[in-house]
Amino acid sequence: MHTNNQRETVVILDFGSQYTQLIARRVREAGVYCEILPFNTSVKAISSRKPSGLILSGSPASVYHDDAPRPDPLLLEKMDCPVLGICYGLQVLASILGGEVRPSKNREYGYARLKILDPNSPLFQGLPLELDVWMSHGDHVIVPPPGFTVTAQTADALNAFESLSRRIYGLQFHPEVVHTPLGSMVLRNFLFRVCKCRGDWTPLAAIKGQIERIRQQVGGGQDKVICGISGGVDSAVAAALVNQAIENRQVCVFVNNGLLREREFELTTALLRQNMNLNLQVVRAEHMFLKALRGITDPEKKRKTIGRIFIEVFEEKAREFRNVKYLVQGTLYPDVIESVALRGPSSVIKSHHNVGGLPKKMKLKLIEPLRELFKDEVRLIGRELGVPEEILTRHPFPGPGLAVRILGEVTDDNIKLLQAADRVFDEELRLADMYHTVWQAFPILLPISTVGVMGDERTYERVIALRAVTSVDGMTADWARLPHDLLARISTRLVSEVSGINRVVYDISSKPPSTIEWE
């Protein structure tokens, strides 16, 4: 258990669910710091964090398979804190403790109506007797472990059990997703009623700790740090944080890779120089990136190629300064989860802009001060550090830039066409006062042409797809219901003002099953 002068921590064991990071997100929202660790982390390593509670995540696996992910066999015997299993986590608990898990006839995916059987259960106190929940599982528990009480069920199956004496709880549904409207209350009940958490952690508390860690990592000598800054939220806040720690020992490098939005390089350079006390160096390397990308159409190869060239540019720039040993990146927690399963077995979705594209051998050591944080937490920190609001409120923009919004080969003509389309989309969203109501909005240039008619003449030109989503954290997203009149204006302007486009389509896919970016 935690002491009053120790930061309380909840440990989340990752069994491979793409929802694992959402559990962490909800726990952080409640004011409780948490860490995600691999499912097979030793009891000793978990205990060293003196957790106030332990959460077992979901998984696409089945507990009755030989290769199913299993926790340390001593976990439940040795851990002296409450335990909550979610979905697969519940099934793992049932399997270990003597319950019975069976395959379902049909995978249960989507909404279900949950009936609370025991309103006095700590997890369900203060909640209605029925609530909508989100399911995503192929197995279910048909017999709870001996000594456990079933506290909730759906029409099809047992959905929650608990042992008050052992402080072990299980939920078959997913309380962490937005599709379970009262799910956050269930998690808060676990944190505060069961684990007795204080809930006094805030993202701003990370500033002091990160500054101290950066100083320890870099040391008090003459070693310098180079920061790859893009003008986006993540890299700007990372640079500001490192600046607080070591001031002029950080050199910020803003690279024009030729894949930025229209006039973004010039406008961002001016904004950073006027508003942030950074040692800013600019590098024009458009030709290097475009040359390296010539002929490449595979999305993963694009990302990794761009990552490699970025590092080459940084290392070349670093040679101009003495004693540069470190590279700062604005890697966020979702970047890590979606890119490389460094903390657990979560399935890799893509090589992300900050982590997946880096070469295995790199001369500079990495400093990633934001890698444990979510986007809105980073924005809070940025405001505290004085990062301009214009930067903090920008839509997320991928590190590979427009390269992953051009399906097919990245050419100078394709970049210019997409830049013009992006400007039109951005202008119309702002004119309609809708820029800040969506999480992200951008055009995608498709590698197809279609027949059209302009001025009584036949055309055969390119197709632009528009993508706009609403989201809380970027982990899940829904397509934005933009007004039809707005979409009509955008389409009219794109076809009439951007040479080479004769058709516009709108993406109405959500995440999951789709991703936000197309590549």
PyMOL commands that set and color helices and strands:
alter all, ss='L'
color gray80, all
select helices_A, chain A and resi 20-29+43-47+75-78+88-97+183-194+205-218+233-249+264-275+286-293+299-318+333-339+375-384+389-392+401-405+412-431+435-437+484-497
alter helices_A, ss='H'
color red, helices_A
select strands_A, chain A and resi 9-14+33-38+53-56+83-86+100-116+130-143+149-153+158-163+168-171+224-229+250-256+280-284+324-328+365-367+440-454+457-470+478-479+501-506
alter strands_A, ss='S'
color yellow, strands_A
deselect
rebuild
show_as cartoon
